[in-house]
């Protein structure tokens, strides 16, 4: 069995959105994507005062990929043009398949804007193959208690999708994507197997971790070499995002909120959105 090794570190760069602290490791300098994993925004951690404006992500469109949003702290209200609404609290996840086209809003609930509080959110974009880019939109919102937490020897694997040991994730991925976030106590480690031939995604969100003796500091994404397993160790309390996916050997053409296989398909997405074919999303007042 061959262990994956760190081949490169990619520090997230600051790209704040108004008063929202934002870090982005991908895309970034020298890193357009990590296989099927296209984009990661790390919002926060930060504390909002009472009577704040909340998150700024009012209604906007997507086509051709999926968004997976991990609410590590705070709350996130979702509404979309397919009729889905939810408010997901800390420890929960929102998984949205944009497919052929959707308009959604991601904002802070009214109660959070009045009272304020801590906020930390990770949003990951996951590519869809050509055969699924025009699939029907889908949304799954899962609270913390609905996500299996596999615990062993100082490690807790919050299993969003895929399998780990005897556990199955809360969401059935259309493309067999494995996604989790993992909490490690100081000195603890966790091992993931069955990784041969997969696109691997590892991002240190809190604390510092190490893979094969190579340190991965907080706010860094680690590129991993070929292998069929990876062991992650923490010298201090840490939280990291880990995922893997089957490679999609197709062109990636991304422009703004759309990810397709050709420039012509991007133009068609803009035309369809402007023609109102994606529908309308109203902001949740909760």
C-alpha positions as CSV (number, residue, x, y, z in Angstrom):
1,X,0.0,0.0,0.0
2,X,1.4,3.4,-1.0
3,X,0.9,6.5,1.0
4,X,0.2,9.8,-0.8
5,X,2.7,12.5,-0.1
6,X,2.5,16.3,-0.2
7,X,3.9,17.6,-3.5
8,X,3.1,21.3,-3.1
9,X,1.4,23.7,-0.7
10,X,-1.0,26.4,-1.9
11,X,-1.7,29.2,0.7
12,X,-5.1,30.7,0.5
13,X,-5.1,34.3,-0.5
14,X,-7.2,37.0,1.1
15,X,-10.0,38.2,-1.1
16,X,-12.5,39.9,1.3
17,X,-16.0,40.6,0.1
18,X,-16.9,43.9,1.8
19,X,-16.7,43.1,5.5
20,X,-16.7,39.4,5.0
21,X,-13.3,37.9,5.6
22,X,-12.6,35.5,2.7
23,X,-9.7,33.3,1.8
24,X,-9.4,31.3,-1.4
25,X,-6.8,28.6,-2.1
26,X,-8.3,27.5,-5.4
27,X,-8.3,28.8,-8.0
28,X,-5.1,30.6,-7.3
29,X,-1.6,31.2,-8.6
30,X,-0.5,28.1,-10.4
31,X,-3.6,26.1,-9.5
32,X,-6.7,26.4,-11.7
33,X,-8.5,23.4,-10.1
34,X,-7.8,20.2,-8.2
35,X,-9.3,17.7,-10.7
36,X,-13.1,17.7,-10.1
37,X,-12.7,20.2,-7.3
38,X,-13.0,23.7,-8.8
39,X,-13.2,26.4,-6.2
40,X,-13.1,26.9,-2.4
41,X,-14.0,30.0,-0.5
42,X,-13.3,30.1,3.2
43,X,-15.4,32.8,4.8
44,X,-14.4,33.8,8.4
45,X,-13.8,32.9,11.1
46,X,-15.1,36.2,12.4
47,X,-17.7,37.6,14.8
48,X,-20.5,39.8,13.5
49,X,-21.8,42.5,15.8
50,X,-25.6,43.0,16.6
51,X,-27.6,44.7,13.8
52,X,-25.2,43.5,11.1
53,X,-25.9,43.2,7.4
54,X,-25.1,39.5,7.3
55,X,-23.8,37.6,4.3
56,X,-24.0,39.4,0.9
57,X,-24.9,36.5,-1.4
58,X,-28.3,37.6,-2.7
59,X,-30.0,35.8,-5.7
60,X,-27.4,34.7,-8.3
61,X,-27.4,31.9,-11.0
62,X,-25.3,28.7,-11.5
63,X,-25.1,26.0,-14.1
64,X,-23.0,22.9,-14.7
65,X,-21.6,22.0,-11.3
66,X,-22.5,21.5,-7.6
67,X,-21.9,23.7,-4.5
68,X,-21.3,22.1,-1.2
69,X,-21.4,24.5,1.8
70,X,-20.0,23.5,5.2
71,X,-21.4,25.7,8.0
72,X,-18.7,25.4,10.7
73,X,-20.1,28.3,12.8
74,X,-23.1,30.5,12.5
75,X,-26.2,30.0,10.4
76,X,-27.0,30.1,6.6
77,X,-30.4,30.6,5.0
78,X,-30.9,29.2,1.5
79,X,-33.6,29.7,-1.0
80,X,-33.7,28.9,-4.7
81,X,-35.7,29.0,-7.9
82,X,-36.6,25.3,-7.6
83,X,-38.6,26.0,-4.5
84,X,-36.1,24.8,-1.8
85,X,-35.8,26.8,1.5
86,X,-33.8,26.0,4.7
87,X,-31.8,27.5,7.5
88,X,-28.8,25.4,8.3
89,X,-27.0,25.8,11.6
90,X,-23.4,25.2,12.7
91,X,-22.2,21.7,11.9
92,X,-24.6,21.3,9.0
93,X,-24.2,21.2,5.2
94,X,-26.0,22.5,2.1
95,X,-25.4,20.5,-1.1
96,X,-26.9,22.0,-4.2
97,X,-26.7,20.6,-7.7
98,X,-27.1,23.5,-10.1
99,X,-27.4,21.2,-13.1
100,X,-29.1,22.8,-16.1
101,X,-29.7,26.1,-14.1
102,X,-30.8,27.5,-10.8
103,X,-30.9,30.8,-9.0
104,X,-30.2,30.7,-5.3
105,X,-29.6,33.1,-2.4
106,X,-27.3,32.4,0.6
107,X,-27.8,35.0,3.3
108,X,-27.8,35.3,7.1
109,X,-31.2,34.7,8.8
110,X,-32.8,37.8,10.3
111,X,-32.2,36.6,13.8
112,X,-28.5,36.3,13.2
113,X,-28.4,39.8,11.7
114,X,-30.2,41.2,14.8
115,X,-28.1,39.4,17.4
116,X,-24.8,38.8,15.7
117,X,-22.4,36.0,16.5
118,X,-19.6,33.8,15.2
119,X,-19.5,32.8,11.5
120,X,-17.3,30.5,9.5
121,X,-18.3,28.8,6.3
122,X,-16.5,26.8,3.6
123,X,-18.0,26.6,0.1
124,X,-16.6,24.1,-2.4
125,X,-17.5,23.8,-6.1
126,X,-17.5,20.3,-7.5
127,X,-17.6,19.7,-11.2
128,X,-20.2,17.6,-13.1
129,X,-19.4,15.6,-16.2
130,X,-21.0,16.6,-19.5
131,X,-23.7,13.9,-19.1
132,X,-24.9,15.6,-15.9
133,X,-24.4,19.3,-16.6
134,X,-28.0,19.7,-17.7
135,X,-29.5,17.5,-15.1
136,X,-32.4,18.7,-13.0
137,X,-31.4,21.0,-10.1
138,X,-31.3,19.4,-6.6
139,X,-30.8,20.7,-3.1
140,X,-30.2,18.8,0.2
141,X,-29.8,20.6,3.5
142,X,-28.6,18.6,6.5
143,X,-28.3,19.7,10.1
144,X,-25.4,18.6,12.2
145,X,-27.3,15.8,13.8
146,X,-28.1,14.3,10.4
147,X,-24.4,13.9,9.5
148,X,-22.7,10.7,10.7
149,X,-19.7,11.5,13.0
150,X,-17.3,8.6,13.1
151,X,-15.1,8.8,16.2
152,X,-11.9,7.0,17.0
153,X,-8.8,7.8,19.0
154,X,-9.1,11.6,19.1
155,X,-10.4,11.9,15.5
156,X,-13.9,12.7,14.4
157,X,-14.8,12.3,10.7
158,X,-18.0,14.2,9.8
159,X,-19.1,12.1,6.8
160,X,-21.0,14.2,4.3
161,X,-20.9,11.8,1.3
162,X,-19.3,8.4,0.5
163,X,-18.3,5.7,2.9
164,X,-15.9,5.6,5.8
165,X,-15.6,2.3,7.7
166,X,-19.1,1.0,8.2
167,X,-20.7,4.5,7.9
168,X,-22.4,6.1,4.9
169,X,-22.6,9.8,4.3
170,X,-25.7,11.9,4.7
171,X,-25.8,12.8,1.0
172,X,-25.8,10.5,-2.0
173,X,-23.5,12.1,-4.5
174,X,-24.5,11.8,-8.2
175,X,-20.8,11.1,-9.1
176,X,-19.5,9.1,-6.2
177,X,-17.7,12.1,-4.5
178,X,-16.4,11.5,-1.0
179,X,-16.6,14.6,1.2
180,X,-15.9,15.1,4.9
181,X,-14.6,17.5,7.4
182,X,-12.4,16.1,10.2
183,X,-11.6,17.3,13.7
184,X,-8.4,16.1,15.3
185,X,-7.3,16.4,18.9
186,X,-3.6,17.1,19.5
187,X,-1.5,14.1,18.6
188,X,-4.3,12.3,16.9
189,X,-4.3,10.9,13.4
190,X,-6.7,9.6,10.8
191,X,-6.2,7.4,7.7
192,X,-8.2,7.3,4.5
193,X,-7.8,4.4,2.1
194,X,-9.1,3.5,-1.4
195,X,-7.7,6.6,-3.1
196,X,-5.8,5.2,-6.1
197,X,-6.7,7.0,-9.3
198,X,-8.9,9.6,-7.5
199,X,-8.7,13.4,-7.4
200,X,-7.7,14.3,-3.8
201,X,-8.6,17.5,-1.9
202,X,-7.1,18.4,1.4
203,X,-7.5,21.9,3.0
204,X,-6.4,22.9,6.6
205,X,-9.1,25.1,7.9
206,X,-8.1,25.3,11.6
207,X,-4.8,24.5,13.3
208,X,-1.9,22.7,11.6
209,X,-1.8,19.2,10.2
210,X,0.9,17.0,8.7
211,X,1.0,14.4,6.0
212,X,4.0,12.0,5.8
213,X,5.9,14.4,8.1
214,X,5.2,17.4,5.9
215,X,3.4,20.2,7.7
216,X,0.3,21.7,6.2
217,X,-0.3,25.0,8.0
218,X,-3.7,26.6,8.6
219,X,-5.3,28.1,5.4
220,X,-3.2,25.9,3.1
221,X,-4.4,23.4,0.5
222,X,-2.1,20.5,0.0
223,X,-1.5,18.9,-3.4
224,X,-1.0,15.1,-2.9
225,X,0.9,12.7,-5.1
226,X,-0.3,9.3,-6.3
227,X,-1.1,6.6,-3.8
228,X,-3.9,4.6,-2.4
229,X,-4.0,6.0,1.2
230,X,-3.2,9.1,3.2
231,X,-2.6,9.6,6.9
232,X,-3.2,13.0,8.5
233,X,-1.8,13.9,11.9
234,X,-2.3,16.9,14.1
235,X,0.2,18.3,16.6
236,X,-2.5,20.7,17.9
237,X,-6.3,20.8,17.7
238,X,-7.1,21.0,14.0
239,X,-10.0,20.8,11.5
240,X,-9.5,20.0,7.8
241,X,-11.6,19.4,4.8
242,X,-10.9,16.1,2.9
243,X,-12.5,14.8,-0.3
244,X,-11.9,12.6,-3.3
245,X,-13.6,12.1,-6.6
246,X,-13.3,10.3,-9.9
247,X,-11.4,12.3,-12.5
248,X,-13.5,14.0,-15.2
249,X,-11.4,13.9,-18.3
250,X,-13.2,16.7,-20.1
251,X,-12.5,20.4,-20.9
252,X,-13.4,22.9,-18.2
253,X,-14.6,26.3,-19.4
254,X,-15.6,28.5,-16.5
255,X,-17.0,32.0,-16.6
256,X,-18.5,33.6,-13.5
257,X,-21.2,31.4,-12.1
258,X,-21.2,28.9,-14.9
259,X,-18.9,25.8,-15.5
260,X,-19.3,24.0,-18.8
261,X,-17.3,22.2,-21.5
262,X,-17.1,24.9,-24.2
263,X,-17.4,28.6,-24.7
264,X,-20.5,28.1,-26.7
265,X,-22.2,26.4,-23.8
266,X,-21.2,29.3,-21.6
267,X,-22.8,31.7,-24.0
268,X,-25.9,29.6,-24.0
269,X,-26.0,29.6,-20.2
270,X,-25.9,33.4,-20.1
271,X,-28.6,33.6,-22.8
272,X,-30.9,31.2,-20.9
273,X,-30.4,33.0,-17.6
274,X,-31.1,36.4,-19.2
275,X,-34.3,34.9,-20.8
276,X,-35.5,33.9,-17.3
277,X,-35.2,30.2,-17.9
278,X,-33.5,29.7,-14.5
279,X,-36.4,31.1,-12.5
280,X,-36.4,33.4,-9.6
281,X,-35.3,33.0,-5.9
282,X,-36.7,35.1,-3.1
283,X,-34.6,35.8,-0.1
284,X,-35.6,33.9,3.0
285,X,-36.8,36.1,5.9
286,X,-36.2,33.8,8.9
